[in-house]
Amino acid sequence: MAVTAAKLEEECPGWRGAGSRKTFARLSGARSTDRVRAAVKLSMRIPPRVDPKAAIQALKQTLEADPPYGAKVTFEGEKASAGWDAPPLETWLEKATHEASNAFFGKPFMAMGEGGTIPFMEMLGRRFPSAQFLITGVLGPNSNAHGPNEFLHIPTGKKLTCCVASVLSAHFSR
């Protein structure tokens, strides 16, 4: 978002005067801020089956349509990747994941719809349309996925490794 001094003067005459703190508090939600320019970087996940180019256009139109307080908003889409839907589990994979989860965690296998915009998975799904995928991750208390202090709970990681080995064994034995 770019707000120039000239634009502020046009929209808020006298903004440099005694009322400037009040004006900027209304503009930015902050106290004692004389910010005339701001930049924001957005990172958004695009759901499966949504065209990434259309999503960027819709976001651009929405953000630039009616900015408050006479601000000028400019949106430039950096890149967009398509989301991805995993294919339904084949019988052997569903059985293998349930057996492995029960054996090593004492609980049934569970699936979550997370990571659907991992661009690599969309590319693999397109390249190998009949392939089965087992995408795993270990997030637990105090974890910070993709952060500098990404946390791995070692006992859970070991159990998950055993589950993956068990599923691979089931696949090889088919």
Disulfide bonds with the S-S distance in Angstrom:
none
